[in-house]
Amino acid sequence: MASKKPTADKKADKTADKKAGAPKAEAKKPVAKKPAAKPAAPSPTRIEYTPRQARAFQRSTRQSPYKMRLVIDQIRGKSVNEALALLAFSKKHAAKQIEKVVKSAVANAEYAARNENATLDVDELFIKHAVINEGIKMKRWTPAAMGRATPVLKRTSHVEIIVAERAAAGGGGR
């Protein structure tokens, strides 16, 4: 009987260890040392110049994109003063709509410069990006022969213009 008792005690010890949550001996992994952080490079004394830019949109302009693109192609890449002069004397209806967007983009550039407490020379602005995208088509109907109806699509356009400051060291334009 003496031989049976120690095995029962061993089993009881194991179950007691499990219930008590006794930690098991775990092999510790060697911790890799992180390299020492390099000191940050000193900040440059001169701030690199980046040309400022601003944008303006006009959505759902009531004119077809084809007619608007005829005008926008004339001003793309020109200085703002040159573009506004060209638009002011154009006979096309699209010129009035595009002129509003160009003036809005210039005003946005001035506002951004004022918020940054920076100087902005409006004469240095040029039209960096000018695009006319197709807007929604209003679907209407008109009477046709023998009691039929024919569809009429009234097209609209989205005008997007980005003006930017020419780089101080040349190379920023056309």
C-alpha positions as CSV (number, residue, x, y, z in Angstrom):
1,M,0.0,0.0,0.0
2,A,2.9,2.3,0.6
3,S,3.8,2.2,-3.0
4,K,0.4,3.4,-4.2
5,K,0.2,6.4,-1.9
6,P,3.1,8.4,-3.4
7,T,1.6,8.3,-6.9
8,A,-1.7,9.6,-5.7
9,D,0.1,12.5,-4.0
10,K,2.0,13.3,-7.2
11,K,-1.3,13.5,-9.1
12,A,-2.8,15.7,-6.4
13,D,0.2,18.0,-6.5
14,K,-0.1,18.4,-10.3
15,T,-3.8,19.2,-10.2
16,A,-3.2,21.6,-7.4
17,D,-0.5,23.4,-9.4
18,K,-2.9,23.7,-12.4
19,K,-5.7,25.1,-10.3
20,A,-3.4,27.5,-8.5
21,G,-2.0,28.7,-11.8
22,A,1.5,28.1,-11.0
23,P,3.7,29.5,-13.7
24,K,5.6,27.1,-15.8
25,A,9.3,27.5,-16.4
26,E,9.5,29.2,-19.8
27,A,12.7,29.6,-21.8
28,K,13.4,33.4,-22.2
29,K,14.3,34.6,-25.6
30,P,17.3,36.9,-25.8
31,V,16.1,40.5,-26.3
32,A,17.7,42.2,-29.4
33,K,19.0,45.6,-28.5
34,K,17.6,48.4,-30.6
35,P,20.3,50.7,-32.2
36,A,20.6,54.0,-30.5
37,A,18.5,56.7,-32.2
38,K,20.5,59.0,-34.3
39,P,20.3,62.7,-33.4
40,A,18.0,64.6,-35.7
41,A,19.7,66.6,-38.4
42,P,19.7,70.3,-37.7
43,S,16.8,72.1,-39.4
44,P,17.9,74.0,-42.5
45,T,18.4,77.7,-42.0
46,R,16.8,78.5,-45.4
47,I,13.3,77.4,-46.2
48,E,12.9,76.0,-49.7
49,Y,10.6,78.1,-51.9
50,T,7.5,76.3,-53.2
51,P,5.2,78.2,-55.5
52,R,1.8,78.8,-54.1
53,Q,-1.3,77.7,-56.0
54,A,-5.1,78.0,-55.6
55,R,-8.1,76.6,-57.4
56,A,-11.7,77.4,-58.2
57,F,-14.6,75.5,-59.6
58,Q,-17.9,76.3,-61.2
59,R,-20.3,73.4,-61.4
60,S,-23.2,72.9,-63.9
61,T,-22.5,75.9,-66.1
62,R,-25.3,76.1,-68.6
63,Q,-23.3,75.8,-71.8
64,S,-22.0,72.7,-73.7
65,P,-18.5,71.6,-72.9
66,Y,-17.5,71.8,-76.5
67,K,-18.2,75.5,-76.7
68,M,-16.5,76.1,-73.4
69,R,-13.4,74.3,-74.4
70,L,-12.9,76.6,-77.4
71,V,-12.4,79.5,-75.0
72,I,-10.4,77.7,-72.3
73,D,-7.9,76.4,-74.8
74,Q,-7.0,80.1,-75.5
75,I,-6.0,80.9,-71.9
76,R,-4.3,77.8,-70.7
77,G,-0.7,78.5,-69.6
78,K,-1.0,82.3,-69.9
79,S,-0.5,84.8,-67.1
80,V,-3.7,85.7,-65.2
81,N,-3.6,89.4,-66.4
82,E,-3.2,88.2,-70.0
83,A,-6.1,85.7,-69.7
84,L,-8.4,88.2,-68.1
85,A,-7.7,90.7,-70.9
86,L,-8.5,88.0,-73.5
87,L,-11.7,86.9,-71.8
88,A,-12.9,90.5,-71.3
89,F,-12.9,91.2,-75.0
90,S,-14.2,87.8,-76.2
91,K,-17.7,87.7,-77.7
92,K,-18.4,84.2,-76.5
93,H,-20.8,83.6,-73.6
94,A,-18.4,81.0,-72.2
95,A,-15.8,83.7,-71.7
96,K,-17.9,85.4,-69.1
97,Q,-18.3,82.2,-67.1
98,I,-14.6,81.4,-67.3
99,E,-13.7,84.9,-66.3
100,K,-15.7,84.5,-63.1
101,V,-13.8,81.3,-62.3
102,V,-10.4,82.9,-63.0
103,K,-11.2,85.8,-60.7
104,S,-12.3,83.5,-58.0
105,A,-9.1,81.4,-58.2
106,V,-7.0,84.6,-57.9
107,A,-9.1,85.7,-54.9
108,N,-8.6,82.2,-53.3
109,A,-4.8,82.6,-53.8
110,E,-4.8,86.0,-52.2
111,Y,-6.9,84.7,-49.2
112,A,-4.5,81.8,-48.7
113,A,-1.5,84.1,-48.8
114,R,-3.1,86.4,-46.3
115,N,-3.8,83.5,-43.9
116,E,-0.2,82.4,-44.2
117,N,1.0,86.0,-43.6
118,A,2.9,85.8,-46.9
119,T,3.3,88.1,-49.8
120,L,1.7,87.3,-53.1
121,D,2.3,89.1,-56.4
122,V,-0.8,88.7,-58.5
123,D,1.1,89.6,-61.6
124,E,3.2,86.5,-61.1
125,L,0.2,84.2,-61.2
126,F,-0.5,82.1,-64.3
127,I,-3.1,79.5,-65.3
128,K,-1.5,76.2,-64.4
129,H,-4.4,73.9,-65.0
130,A,-7.7,74.7,-66.9
131,V,-10.2,72.0,-67.7
132,I,-13.8,71.8,-68.8
133,N,-15.6,68.6,-67.8
134,E,-19.0,67.4,-68.9
135,G,-21.7,68.1,-66.3
136,I,-25.2,66.6,-66.1
137,K,-27.4,66.6,-69.2
138,M,-30.9,67.9,-68.6
139,K,-33.3,65.7,-70.6
140,R,-36.2,67.5,-72.3
141,W,-38.7,66.6,-75.0
142,T,-39.8,68.5,-78.1
143,P,-42.8,67.6,-80.3
144,A,-42.0,65.8,-83.6
145,A,-44.1,64.7,-86.6
146,M,-47.1,62.4,-86.3
147,G,-47.5,62.9,-82.6
148,R,-44.1,61.7,-81.6
149,A,-41.6,63.3,-79.2
150,T,-37.9,63.8,-79.8
151,P,-35.4,64.1,-76.9
152,V,-33.4,67.3,-76.4
153,L,-30.3,67.2,-74.3
154,K,-29.4,70.4,-72.6
155,R,-25.7,70.0,-71.7
156,T,-23.9,71.6,-68.8
157,S,-20.1,71.9,-68.0
158,H,-17.9,71.9,-64.9
159,V,-15.1,74.5,-65.1
160,E,-11.9,73.8,-63.0
161,I,-9.1,76.3,-63.0
162,I,-5.8,76.2,-60.9
163,V,-3.6,79.3,-60.8
164,A,-0.1,79.1,-59.5
165,E,2.8,81.4,-58.8
166,R,5.6,81.3,-61.3
167,A,8.8,79.9,-59.7
168,A,11.2,82.7,-58.7
169,A,14.1,81.2,-60.7
170,G,12.3,81.0,-64.1
171,G,11.1,77.6,-65.3
172,G,7.6,77.6,-63.8
173,G,5.4,78.5,-66.8
174,R,4.1,77.6,-70.2
